[in-house]
Amino acid sequence: MVLPDDHRRLYQAFLDQGLTTWLKDLPEQLARGLDRQRYGDLPMWEKAVAKLPPLPEARTVELDADTLSVTLDLSASQRRQCESLLKKLAPWRKGPFELGGVFIDTEWRSDWKWQRVAPHLAPLAYRKVLDVGGGSGYHAWRMAGAGAAFVLVIDPSPRFYWQFQAVRHFVGNADGERTHFLPVGIEDVPENLGFFDTVFSMGVLYHRPSPLEHLLQLKAALTPGGELVLETLVVEGDEHTVLLPGERYAAMPNVYFLPSSKALCHWLERVGFINVRVVDEAPTTLDEQRSTEWMTFQSLADFLDPNDSSRTLEGYPAPRRAVFIANRPG
């Protein structure tokens, strides 16, 4: 069987990392995550990436900069072709990117989140990292840029998978093929894996109907002594404060538990994490999350009360996010 390049890289990485137990599940997980019958637009995304023009070997790749950039010589027609094809993968949520002179102004200024998180991390150099719900992979590339030895993004969205592969087309092997994407969720990670030195879960917890189960899954993926980086929506209050919204929160479906920072620290300790601390907490601003040419749908400004930006359309407190760091006991 001849594997596509993206699958070949993933299989080889799992072999190199000794993830043999997980390796046997990859064919089924890839087939399910990239099922053309289930995802009608998937052939269009795959074709868009396949049509990206061959690129010159000479390129400058910056993985550890606010805008993940790949500088190379393209003709004006090639640049227009790239822009047209990359827009077929829209909406682009996490970024920004500049690929061959095409600037992708994403909905989220994900670089701002990284600036808030990065100073508090254990150094990522030589670490094995899991990015849960990593979207297009912007943060994963930043992790590789910070020296991580192996970075795996998991996210069940095939659109994000093909956005990642589009970026890979431009990055080439500049990361030493240390950065990978598997279109699955945390429930597809083998139980009690105990493998990753750092696990990120950013923007996921509030979508989980069983948040403590999610925290336990994250802990089980960590090696003893490993570090969890958790970012999620919170509300103000004491250790007993938890908001359970109705059908929607800020127009988002499938939003379940929004605890206070103190309550979430308690949850983390209850499931066995140690060294739990809040390293950042702030409201989400309209400059950080907004509509752009690359994400033309409604964004945060449309989801807040037009007469009171401190409340959502539904009357709940406006989005506020916090970052937590904790460790699995050694």
MOVEN-V824124 format. One record per helix or strand of 2 or more residues. SS is the DSSP state (H for helix, E for strand). FROM is the first residue (numbers start at 1). LEN is the number of residues. If there is no record, write none. Layout:
((SS & FROM & LEN) (SS & FROM & LEN))
//
This chain:
((H & 5 & 13) (H & 20 & 4) (H & 26 & 8) (H & 42 & 9) (E & 60 & 3) (E & 68 & 4) (H & 76 & 12) (E & 94 & 2) (E & 97 & 3) (E & 102 & 3) (E & 108 & 2) (H & 110 & 9) (E & 128 & 5) (H & 138 & 8) (E & 150 & 5) (H & 158 & 14) (E & 179 & 4) (H & 186 & 3) (E & 196 & 7) (H & 205 & 3) (H & 211 & 11) (E & 222 & 12) (E & 242 & 3) (E & 257 & 4) (H & 261 & 10) (E & 273 & 11) (H & 300 & 4) (E & 304 & 2) (E & 308 & 5) (E & 320 & 9))
//
